[in-house]
């Protein structure tokens, strides 16, 4: 039996789980400090799916996944009120020695 769990997930689903990388000051600080990468993920994505998706797409070994749900803020647009979308972020910690380049730089 293989050690990766990618066989039990639908590959098409795994391709959709990661929505976008999060590029912010906090995400950069976390990446430098703890070898973790931050992604926006689908609202119904599980930790196991996120781990399998990162391993499939980027060919790296994942140590752990932490997930944060952020509620969208209520905002005014002129006279009317609007609401930002709820966001689910995943902090994916990589195994020591593993590296993930999300920027356009050639490694």
N, C-alpha and C positions, 0 to 999 in steps of 0.2 A: 504494500500500500504506500502511495507517495505521501510525502510530508506536507505538500501544499494542498490547500483546499479549493483550488481553482476549478477542479474537476466537477464539484457539486454545484457550481454556479453557472448560469447561462452567460456565455461570453458576450453576447449582445447587451445584456443588462450591465455587465461589468464595464463596458465601454461608455455607458451613460452615467454611471454612479458619480464620477468626478466631473463636476460642472466647470470649475475654473480654479487656478491657483490664486491664493490670496496674497496680494503684494501690498504690504503696509509696514509701518515701523515696527509694530509689535511682532508681526510674522518674521521679519528680518532678525530681530533680537532673539526670538525663540530658535530660529534656524542656526544662528551663530553659537548660542549657548548650549543647546541640547541635541543638535543633529536632527531636528524635526522640520518637517515641511507642512505648510498649512494649505488646505484645499476647501473650496466651497463644494458641498456634496448635495445630493438629492435629499429631500425631507424624510423619505422613508428608507434611506440607506442604513444598513447595519454596520457595526464595526468589522465583522468578518468580511462583508462585501467590500468595504473600503480597503481593507488589507489586501484582499485578493486582486482588486482592481489596480492598486499601486504596483503590486508585484508583477502583474500581467503587462501593464503598459510601460513601466520604466525598468523592468528587469533588475530590481533591487530587493534585498531582504528587509522585511519590516519587523521591528522589535515590538511595537505596540501602537494602538490607536486610541486617542481621546477625542470625544465628540462634544461640541458646545452648540446649544440651540439659542439663537439670539432673536428676540421678538422685534418685529419691525416697529419703527417709531411712527406716531401720528404727525403728519406735516401739513402745513397750510400751503395751498397753491392759489394765491389771490384770495378770493372770497370762499372758495370751497376747501374742504378738508380732504386730505388724501392719506394714504398709509403706505409705508415702505414694506417690501416683502419680508417675511420671516426668513432667516438665514441659518443654515446648519453648517458648521465648520468642523473639519476634522484635522486634528494635529497628529500627523503620522511620524512616529519616531523610527528612525532607521537604525539598523544594526551598526555597531562600531566598524569603521572602515568603509561603509557604504556612503555614496554621495549621489545627490540628485540635482542636476543642473536644469533649472526652469528658465533661465535667461537665454537669450539668443547667442551667447558667447560660445565659441568653439573650445572644447576642453582639450 
